[in-house]
Structures are given as structure tokens and as C-alpha cells.
Amino acid sequence: MAKVSIRDVATHAGVSIATVSNVINNTRFVKEETRNLVLKSIDELHYSPNAAARSFKTGKRNMIAFIVPDISNPFFATLIEEVENVISKEGLSLLVINTKETKNREIESLKRLSSGIVDGFLIASTLENYSEMNGIVPEGLPVVLVDRLLAGAPYDTITVANYQAVSSSVEYLIKRGHKKIGFITGIPRISTTAERLEAYRDTMEKYDLLKDSLICTGTSMTSLVTENLDALLKQGCTALVISNNLMAVEALTILSQRKIRSEIELVGYKDSEQSQYGLQHMNLICQPVVELGRAAGRQLLERLKNPNMPVQKVLLQAEFQPAEEL
């Protein structure tokens, strides 16, 4: 049986090919009576519009790119799942790009995908400022920054405020008698790291306990955890604040293997439902990661529907929970 074409539908409905195309792609107004006639012909002829051809005509690819720094981190894995759950209901697919916290990989991905491959971006950026991205993403292409702030960026942002939660965790440790509190965190140029580091510094300084040697920065992955842990333990730290789940679990494992876990009080991050299983009996900073992912997906959909609406800023809150309250 010959494949039904758009011409066959037009002939069957007694309209032009252009009218059938407008009904399928919703590109121009078509009278309700005519639209119903075309839809009836499509149904009776079992016509299936070619998605690739339709996207070529409309300029829509029905594809969203989500650029993340570390796909192995449960935080980003959860974000990806929640975003996909939201946008798939609108017929959109998700393309995930893992930059491995490398600026060049992020910039090259933006360049490659901005050439009409995707309809919009969700970006958990590793860039330091908007100037590094400016001019790469075409004006008008929807972008939502997820868990990141880039000064001057004309994009919607969905972020989590961590300052108060980190400050509360440090103050909690101080009030429990700890004087040397180490801080292990990721890349300082990233906005989330910078905020957490600022909260730690401010609170330690408030109690005249701040020493730069107690701060270990680098990558948000686990490669430097052993080195950083050793450096802090040599200084006599009795408590540690570790600013993401992957590093917290790694530190907990190392301390347990050395049989000194009970000697060090820890604050870690619960940034996914899965992460709680590795962080029992630990003070936790809890992030609303599921809500963050859903909000990001909804914001991208809203930007696609209303490209000219004012820039939106959504701020969620992290919460510190001492171990005895968990």
C-alpha cells in the first residue's frame, strides 16, 4: 500500500496543501470548519506527518539541551530526571551534555547546539561570568540557568539559596565546642560554591576562628577528597563541612576505613533521594532538588510559550538539619 502523502490529504479534504500544512503545524489561522475537515481526512487516511519534515518547516526540533557539569553526581542525575518528566509531557525530548566541569567543553557544546539543533537550553554552568557565553547563544533562543547565577546574563534563573543553611551548620558546630572546622568545596568561580564559601568564611570570622588553611577548594568530584581530608586532619580539625554529596560520602568512607569516623563531626549535603543512604547519622544540608528540577522544566516550557515575557528569577531554600533531627 502506497504511503499517504500530504497531497493525498489535501485532495481528500478539498483544500490546498498549504492549508493542510497550516493545520498540522499550527502556523496560520484556519477556520474551524476547514480545520475539522482536514483532521477528519488525516484520520480517515491514517496519515502520519513526518516529524523531521515538520520540524524543518516550523524551525522546531522538539529537543531541549541540558548542560550539566557532572552526570555522575546524584544531584544532577535527579535534576535530569525531573526536568525530563516535565518536558516530555509536552512532547519534548532532552539531550544531556556532560561537561565534566570543563569550561571549554561547555563553550564548545553551546556553539555546536546553538546552530538550530535544539529549541532551548537548561544550563548548570561552570563559567565564571556571562561574558564567556555572550555572543554564542543566538538572541531569542530560550535559556534557563539551573542552580547557577551569571552576573549580567539576560536569562531566567532557578536557584537554591545556601548561605543561611551553611552558616547555620557552621554555627551549630561551633556551639558544640568545635574550634577547628574544615571546609571542603568545589570550584570557587561557580556561583553555588562561592555562596557556600562566603557563608563559611563569614560565620567563622564572626567567632574569630577563620583560617585560610582550613579551606580546601578544587573540583566538585571526588578526586581530591583524600588529599584535602589529610590536609585538614593534620591541622587538628575535629569537624568538617563538605559542600556536596559525592565528596561527603567519599570523606565518610575514608574516615570509616581509618576507624576515626567517631572522632570527626561532619556536615554533608543531601541533594538527592538516593544520597540519604550513604549519609546516615550525619548533619545534613538538604536541597529541594526535586522541586528545583521541576521548576526548571516548567520555566523552560513557559519561556518557549512566551519568549518576550520579563526575565524570571526563582529562588528556593536549602535547609540545615542536625543529625538528631533526621
Secondary structure, 3 states (H helix, E strand, C coil): CCCCCHHHHHHHHCCCHHHHHHHHHCCCCCCHHHHHHHHHHHHHHCCCCCHHHHHHHHCCCCEEEEEECCCCCHHHHHHHHHHHHHHHCCCCEEEEEECCCCHHHHHHHHHHHCCCCCCEEEECCCCCCHHHCCCCCCCCCCEEEECCCCCCCCCEEEEEECHHHHHHHHHHHHHCCCCCEEEECCCCCCHHHHHHHHHHHHHHHHCCCCCHHHEECCCCCCCCHHHHHHHHHHCCCCEEEECCHHHHHHHHHHHHHCCCHHHCEEEEEECCCHHHHHCCCCEEEECCHHHHHHHHHHHHHHHHHCCCCCCCEEEEECEEECHHHC
